[in-house]
Each structure stands twice: as C-alpha cells, then as structure tokens.
Amino acid sequence: MKQGVWQQILTYFYIRKRDPRDPKNINIKFMHGMNRISLFMFLIAIIVMIVRLFTR
C-alpha cells in the first residue's frame, strides 16, 4: 500500500498503527529503525539550531 511521507513519519514514531497488510520482513524492520533514528536526530539538530539562533 502506497503511503505518503507524513503517514510514514507517524508510523516510524509509533503515533499511527502500522497497516497489518504490510509485508513483515527483517530488512524492512531494520530500514524503518534506521529511518526512525535519522528522523529523530534530524529533529534534535533542528531544535538545537533554533535554540542557538535565539540565545545568541
């Protein structure tokens, strides 16, 4: 099933339940895990940049 970017982000952060019809594969689980980590790190970096912008 084709999902949009926002639906995938919500799924990565466990805000939305995963579709039970999606294939269950260990490679897909690892891919989603890496994407979750990279999105989390990106959000932290954006927050740090915003804090530095307003504190200087």
C-alpha positions as CSV (number, residue, x, y, z in Angstrom):
1,M,0.0,0.0,0.0
2,K,1.4,3.4,-1.0
3,Q,1.7,5.8,1.9
4,G,2.5,9.5,2.0
5,V,5.5,10.9,3.7
6,W,3.6,12.2,6.7
7,Q,1.9,8.8,7.3
8,Q,5.3,7.1,7.2
9,I,6.7,9.6,9.7
10,L,3.7,9.0,12.1
11,T,4.2,5.2,11.7
12,Y,8.0,5.5,12.4
13,F,7.4,7.3,15.7
14,Y,4.5,4.9,16.6
15,I,1.9,7.7,16.5
16,R,-0.1,5.7,13.9
17,K,-0.6,2.0,13.9
18,R,1.1,0.0,11.1
19,D,-1.1,-1.5,8.4
20,P,-1.5,-5.2,9.1
21,R,-1.3,-5.9,5.4
22,D,2.2,-4.6,5.1
23,P,4.9,-7.2,4.5
24,K,6.8,-8.4,7.5
25,N,10.4,-8.7,6.6
26,I,13.5,-8.3,8.8
27,N,15.1,-6.0,6.2
28,I,12.1,-3.7,6.3
29,K,12.2,-3.6,10.1
30,F,15.8,-2.6,10.0
31,M,15.1,0.1,7.4
32,H,12.3,1.6,9.4
33,G,14.5,1.5,12.5
34,M,17.3,3.4,10.7
35,N,14.8,5.9,9.4
36,R,13.4,6.4,12.8
37,I,16.8,7.1,14.2
38,S,17.7,9.5,11.4
39,L,14.5,11.4,11.7
40,F,14.9,11.7,15.5
41,M,18.5,13.0,15.1
42,F,17.3,15.5,12.4
43,L,14.6,16.8,14.7
44,I,17.1,17.2,17.6
45,A,19.5,19.1,15.2
46,I,16.8,21.4,14.1
47,I,15.8,22.1,17.7
48,V,19.5,22.8,18.7
49,M,19.8,25.2,15.7
50,I,16.7,27.1,16.7
51,V,17.8,27.3,20.3
52,R,21.3,28.6,19.3
53,L,19.6,31.1,16.9
54,F,17.5,32.7,19.7
55,T,20.1,32.5,22.5
56,R,22.9,34.4,20.8
